[in-house]
């Protein structure tokens, strides 16, 4: 099932059959005799996915694909039949499937590692018709440019941002994506960035990893390096806002969340922006949090934060309604119970802001794909 939880009102306006079409990119199969080159298949898939995202295609991400592989008990780095790949696409409800193979031919040049040959296919999963077949080749050392060209032909978009990345940096980046432990991922991403300090995709993945491990200063440093042309740019700024909020750098956090909100006004973005504006005592905080709640009136976090903003404004009755709504979802919410009691004693006055700092609730998950689905669904139909 496609993830559209961040925009739950979609289900009231559209049937699932009308959802925007999604794309699934399968790692290319290694046809060489060298298992050490298995990482290239994932690298090609990543490059194609990034090009599709730049053109606003809706992608099934790598994590979702891995979940489907686990459900189907499929082993990584083993050849899959076309039927197996179509089964993965079916499980993930994909409309278009991209897959392919790569092989390595010996080169006559003594300085070359060999010539890499790529073959790709695009299939419409619904009617099983082939939508495109692509071939390209280049020296292995020029893998970044080779896979970028292929990705651009498939996506029909502008050159990918990692077209000039050196091979060893690209390999470490992909091995970081494939690593099974955070410690191994960190080593690979560090090495990739050591080789290519301006490698935007590596900065994003490393920054996200650092944030998850609680290293907010280093996470902010990496996430701030992600370039605007990077398909992860908006998500990087969402995560950057989280890191800076935790560092109590509220002006920087507000700027990061506002940057995302201008492009993707999701509920989680509005919520975090409004909470940050509360810390900065910005009058627009109440309206920002109201908009977050309007997007999903059943989310207890939105009710709680909106209630907090109303309480700080002295709107005790309205704030009490919001804390009651939060308690309907979680009757054991002690903070909501405490603040509801405060609302019912208006004569005690507005509590000092310092007493409420730390009780705000941030959203940690970012689902840009939901927004892209909404845009695709509401876009004018081409005649």
C-alpha positions as semicolon CSV with decimal commas, in nm:
position;residue;x (nm);y (nm);z (nm)
1;X;0,000;0,000;0,000
2;X;0,134;0,342;-0,087
3;X;0,216;0,569;0,199
4;X;-0,014;0,872;0,202
5;X;-0,072;0,894;0,579
6;X;0,063;1,248;0,592
7;X;-0,228;1,361;0,378
8;X;-0,516;1,154;0,507
9;X;-0,774;1,377;0,348
10;X;-0,678;1,230;0,011
11;X;-0,889;0,925;0,075
12;X;-1,198;1,137;0,110
13;X;-1,143;1,302;-0,225
14;X;-1,001;1,027;-0,442
15;X;-1,035;0,653;-0,477
16;X;-0,720;0,446;-0,452
17;X;-0,756;0,352;-0,818
18;X;-0,696;0,714;-0,908
19;X;-0,365;0,744;-0,726
20;X;-0,071;0,883;-0,921
21;X;0,146;0,627;-1,093
22;X;0,453;0,504;-0,908
23;X;0,789;0,375;-1,024
24;X;1,002;0,090;-0,890
25;X;1,370;0,062;-0,978
26;X;1,531;-0,278;-0,918
27;X;1,911;-0,302;-0,869
28;X;2,073;-0,415;-1,192
29;X;2,199;-0,772;-1,211
30;X;2,572;-0,840;-1,214
31;X;2,662;-1,041;-1,524
32;X;3,036;-1,016;-1,465
33;X;3,241;-1,290;-1,303
34;X;3,334;-1,057;-1,017
35;X;3,112;-1,055;-0,704
36;X;3,313;-0,756;-0,581
37;X;3,126;-0,553;-0,845
38;X;2,781;-0,637;-0,703
39;X;2,759;-0,286;-0,556
40;X;2,736;-0,139;-0,908
41;X;2,381;-0,272;-0,952
42;X;2,260;-0,074;-0,652
43;X;2,453;0,231;-0,770
44;X;2,279;0,228;-1,109
45;X;1,937;0,190;-0,945
46;X;2,014;0,479;-0,709
47;X;2,117;0,704;-0,997
48;X;1,802;0,626;-1,197
49;X;1,584;0,682;-0,890
50;X;1,743;1,020;-0,825
51;X;1,682;1,130;-1,184
52;X;1,318;1,024;-1,164
53;X;1,271;1,214;-0,839
54;X;1,418;1,528;-0,996
55;X;1,144;1,510;-1,256
56;X;0,881;1,472;-0,982
57;X;0,809;1,105;-1,049
58;X;0,674;0,917;-0,748
59;X;0,928;0,656;-0,643
60;X;0,900;0,350;-0,423
61;X;1,199;0,401;-0,201
62;X;1,477;0,160;-0,120
63;X;1,346;0,079;0,229
64;X;1,005;-0,020;0,093
65;X;1,168;-0,233;-0,173
66;X;1,382;-0,412;0,085
67;X;1,071;-0,483;0,294
68;X;0,905;-0,644;-0,008
69;X;1,213;-0,854;-0,076
70;X;1,204;-0,977;0,284
71;X;0,834;-1,059;0,261
72;X;0,899;-1,261;-0,054
73;X;1,205;-1,430;0,105
74;X;1,435;-1,310;-0,174
75;X;1,810;-1,310;-0,137
76;X;2,017;-1,006;-0,232
77;X;2,280;-1,027;-0,504
78;X;2,117;-1,328;-0,667
79;X;1,973;-1,327;-1,021
80;X;1,597;-1,268;-1,027
81;X;1,370;-1,371;-1,310
82;X;1,148;-1,116;-1,479
83;X;0,853;-1,286;-1,309
84;X;1,011;-1,233;-0,967
85;X;1,072;-0,865;-1,036
86;X;0,715;-0,822;-1,153
87;X;0,600;-0,993;-0,832
88;X;0,795;-0,738;-0,629
89;X;0,630;-0,462;-0,832
90;X;0,289;-0,618;-0,771
91;X;0,348;-0,642;-0,394
92;X;0,450;-0,275;-0,388
93;X;0,163;-0,169;-0,616
94;X;0,402;-0,015;-0,868
95;X;0,288;0,097;-1,211
96;X;0,627;0,103;-1,384
97;X;0,926;-0,125;-1,335
98;X;1,287;-0,044;-1,428
99;X;1,549;-0,319;-1,426
100;X;1,856;-0,431;-1,618
101;X;2,195;-0,597;-1,629
102;X;2,558;-0,492;-1,656
103;X;2,869;-0,671;-1,778
104;X;3,238;-0,595;-1,799
105;X;3,450;-0,644;-2,108
106;X;3,827;-0,635;-2,113
107;X;3,984;-0,318;-2,248
108;X;4,279;-0,294;-2,482
109;X;4,408;0,001;-2,280
110;X;4,642;-0,105;-2,001
111;X;4,529;0,188;-1,785
112;X;4,160;0,092;-1,799
113;X;3,973;-0,136;-1,561
114;X;3,754;-0,252;-1,848
115;X;3,445;-0,146;-2,042
116;X;3,114;-0,158;-1,857
117;X;2,803;-0,235;-2,063
118;X;2,458;-0,143;-1,931
119;X;2,121;-0,269;-2,055
120;X;1,795;-0,144;-1,907
121;X;1,425;-0,205;-1,962
122;X;1,113;-0,019;-1,851
123;X;0,789;-0,217;-1,825
124;X;0,435;-0,102;-1,764
125;X;0,334;-0,338;-1,484
126;X;-0,039;-0,300;-1,554
127;X;-0,039;-0,422;-1,912
128;X;0,310;-0,584;-1,920
129;X;0,410;-0,377;-2,222
130;X;0,770;-0,269;-2,266
131;X;0,794;0,110;-2,248
132;X;1,159;0,137;-2,334
133;X;1,488;-0,044;-2,383
134;X;1,821;0,130;-2,331
135;X;2,186;0,043;-2,380
136;X;2,508;0,228;-2,304
137;X;2,875;0,155;-2,236
138;X;3,184;0,328;-2,108
139;X;3,498;0,258;-1,910
140;X;3,442;0,137;-1,555
141;X;3,633;0,439;-1,426
142;X;3,364;0,656;-1,582
143;X;3,076;0,472;-1,411
144;X;2,924;0,787;-1,259
145;X;2,883;0,953;-1,598
146;X;2,769;0,631;-1,762
147;X;2,488;0,561;-1,518
148;X;2,395;0,929;-1,520
149;X;2,347;0,920;-1,898
150;X;2,135;0,608;-1,872
151;X;1,928;0,760;-1,591
152;X;1,869;1,075;-1,793
153;X;1,752;0,879;-2,095
154;X;1,503;0,691;-1,880
155;X;1,383;0,995;-1,689
156;X;1,427;1,240;-1,980
157;X;1,555;1,498;-1,735
158;X;1,868;1,700;-1,664
159;X;2,204;1,543;-1,581
160;X;2,222;1,385;-1,237
161;X;2,410;1,562;-0,962
162;X;2,669;1,287;-0,912
163;X;2,776;1,260;-1,276
164;X;3,134;1,365;-1,198
165;X;3,187;1,161;-0,881
166;X;3,503;0,952;-0,879
167;X;3,457;0,576;-0,883
168;X;3,598;0,496;-0,538
169;X;3,381;0,763;-0,373
170;X;3,075;0,627;-0,552
171;X;3,160;0,271;-0,447
172;X;3,196;0,368;-0,080
173;X;2,868;0,558;-0,093
174;X;2,677;0,260;-0,233
175;X;2,847;0,019;0,007
176;X;2,730;0,248;0,284
177;X;2,373;0,218;0,158
178;X;2,409;-0,160;0,155
179;X;2,585;-0,196;0,492
180;X;2,391;-0,384;0,759
181;X;2,505;-0,188;1,065
182;X;2,519;0,186;1,143
183;X;2,888;0,152;1,230
184;X;2,970;0,009;0,888
185;X;2,754;0,268;0,716
186;X;2,938;0,545;0,896
187;X;3,278;0,415;0,787
188;X;3,175;0,394;0,422
189;X;3,007;0,737;0,415
190;X;3,306;0,896;0,588
191;X;3,542;0,745;0,332
192;X;3,318;0,857;0,045
193;X;3,319;1,214;0,172
194;X;3,692;1,201;0,235
195;X;3,737;1,119;-0,133
196;X;3,464;1,362;-0,253
197;X;3,400;1,630;0,016
198;X;3,125;1,794;-0,196
199;X;2,937;1,468;-0,264
200;X;2,584;1,585;-0,179
201;X;2,410;1,245;-0,163
202;X;2,676;1,109;0,071
203;X;2,637;1,415;0,295
204;X;2,263;1,353;0,314
205;X;2,292;0,986;0,404
206;X;2,571;1,048;0,654
207;X;2,385;1,340;0,809
208;X;2,067;1,135;0,848
209;X;2,268;0,855;1,008
210;X;2,434;1,095;1,252
211;X;2,097;1,246;1,344
212;X;1,954;0,902;1,420
213;X;2,255;0,832;1,641
214;X;2,201;1,154;1,836
215;X;2,507;1,341;1,705
216;X;2,319;1,661;1,629
217;X;2,617;1,897;1,575
218;X;2,781;1,672;1,316
219;X;2,444;1,590;1,160
220;X;2,369;1,959;1,109
221;X;2,711;2,009;0,951
222;X;2,651;1,735;0,694
223;X;2,287;1,812;0,620
224;X;2,372;2,176;0,558
225;X;2,599;2,062;0,272
226;X;2,317;1,903;0,071
227;X;2,276;2,095;-0,254
228;X;1,944;2,234;-0,389
229;X;1,964;2,013;-0,699
230;X;1,989;1,702;-0,480
231;X;1,660;1,503;-0,478
232;X;1,696;1,478;-0,099
233;X;1,732;1,854;-0,052
234;X;1,395;1,917;0,112
235;X;1,418;1,614;0,338
236;X;1,770;1,723;0,433
237;X;1,634;2,059;0,543
238;X;1,358;1,891;0,743
239;X;1,621;1,686;0,925
240;X;1,844;1,992;0,955
241;X;1,558;2,169;1,131
242;X;1,533;1,881;1,380
243;X;1,906;1,890;1,448
244;X;1,913;2,265;1,503
245;X;1,604;2,257;1,723
246;X;1,772;1,999;1,946
247;X;2,080;2,223;1,957
248;X;1,851;2,512;2,061
249;X;1,949;2,699;1,743
250;X;1,589;2,803;1,689
251;X;1,646;3,069;1,424
252;X;1,833;2,819;1,210
253;X;1,566;2,555;1,272
254;X;1,289;2,796;1,176
255;X;1,470;2,887;0,854
256;X;1,517;2,520;0,761
257;X;1,154;2,424;0,827
258;X;1,028;2,737;0,648
259;X;1,240;2,647;0,345
260;X;1,068;2,309;0,324
261;X;0,724;2,453;0,393
262;X;0,748;2,686;0,093
263;X;0,775;2,380;-0,133
264;X;0,604;2,099;0,059
265;X;0,353;2,222;0,322
266;X;0,301;1,883;0,483
267;X;0,149;1,849;0,828
268;X;0,476;1,741;0,987
269;X;0,654;2,040;0,837
270;X;0,389;2,287;0,953
271;X;0,388;2,129;1,299
272;X;0,765;2,158;1,344
273;X;0,770;2,507;1,197
274;X;0,493;2,618;1,434
275;X;0,665;2,466;1,738
276;X;0,987;2,644;1,646
277;X;0,799;2,971;1,600
278;X;0,659;2,923;1,951
279;X;1,013;2,909;2,087
280;X;1,094;3,229;1,899
281;X;0,773;3,394;2,030
282;X;0,658;3,459;1,675
283;X;0,288;3,559;1,650
284;X;0,233;3,344;1,341
285;X;0,294;3,027;1,542
286;X;-0,075;2,985;1,625
287;X;-0,185;3,003;1,262
288;X;0,093;2,770;1,149
289;X;-0,012;2,508;1,405
290;X;-0,376;2,557;1,311
291;X;-0,290;2,473;0,950
292;X;-0,110;2,156;1,062
293;X;-0,421;2,048;1,252
294;X;-0,649;2,124;0,957
295;X;-0,444;1,879;0,750
296;X;-0,508;1,593;0,995
297;X;-0,764;1,665;1,267
298;X;-0,713;1,322;1,425
299;X;-0,345;1,360;1,507
300;X;-0,301;1,406;1,885
301;X;0,036;1,577;1,841
302;X;-0,123;1,852;1,633
303;X;-0,397;1,897;1,892
304;X;-0,145;1,914;2,175
305;X;0,082;2,172;2,010
306;X;-0,209;2,385;1,894
307;X;-0,346;2,374;2,249
308;X;-0,008;2,484;2,379
309;X;-0,006;2,783;2,146
310;X;-0,360;2,880;2,247
311;X;-0,274;2,848;2,616
312;X;0,024;3,080;2,575
313;X;-0,210;3,327;2,409
314;X;-0,455;3,307;2,702
315;X;-0,732;3,135;2,505
316;X;-0,804;2,892;2,790
317;X;-1,136;2,746;2,669
318;X;-1,011;2,683;2,316
319;X;-0,688;2,534;2,448
320;X;-0,883;2,304;2,678
321;X;-1,071;2,165;2,377
322;X;-0,742;2,078;2,210
323;X;-0,602;1,899;2,515
324;X;-0,927;1,704;2,551
325;X;-0,891;1,594;2,189
326;X;-0,535;1,483;2,256
327;X;-0,653;1,284;2,559
328;X;-0,917;1,107;2,352
329;X;-0,632;0,940;2,163
330;X;-0,420;0,878;2,472
331;X;-0,600;0,903;2,808
332;X;-0,268;0,841;2,987
333;X;-0,104;1,154;2,842
334;X;0,014;1,320;3,163
335;X;0,129;1,643;3,000
336;X;-0,206;1,691;2,827
337;X;-0,387;1,617;3,155
338;X;-0,174;1,868;3,342
339;X;-0,222;2,141;3,084
340;X;-0,595;2,075;3,061
341;X;-0,613;2,131;3,435
342;X;-0,427;2,458;3,393
343;X;-0,679;2,565;3,127
344;X;-0,964;2,494;3,367
345;X;-0,808;2,735;3,619
346;X;-0,789;3,052;3,410
347;X;-0,747;3,271;3,716
348;X;-0,402;3,124;3,766
349;X;-0,301;3,313;3,453
350;X;-0,090;3,223;3,152
351;X;0,198;2,998;3,258
352;X;0,551;3,125;3,196
353;X;0,685;3,012;2,863
354;X;0,991;2,864;3,031
355;X;0,765;2,622;3,222
356;X;0,631;2,483;2,896
357;X;0,954;2,460;2,701
358;X;1,036;2,099;2,637
359;X;0,675;1,983;2,631
360;X;0,631;2,068;2,260
361;X;0,610;1,769;2,029
362;X;0,806;1,746;1,706
363;X;0,730;1,521;1,414
364;X;1,026;1,306;1,318
365;X;0,901;1,139;0,999
366;X;0,897;1,318;0,664
367;X;0,680;1,185;0,381
368;X;0,736;1,398;0,075
369;X;0,597;1,121;-0,143
370;X;0,252;1,198;-0,003
371;X;0,278;1,556;-0,125
372;X;0,398;1,446;-0,466
373;X;0,099;1,213;-0,490
374;X;-0,136;1,500;-0,408
375;X;0,025;1,725;-0,669
376;X;0,001;1,454;-0,932
377;X;-0,363;1,383;-0,848
378;X;-0,469;1,748;-0,856
379;X;-0,264;1,852;-1,159
380;X;-0,471;1,957;-1,463
381;X;-0,528;1,672;-1,705
382;X;-0,340;1,712;-2,030
383;X;-0,562;1,702;-2,336
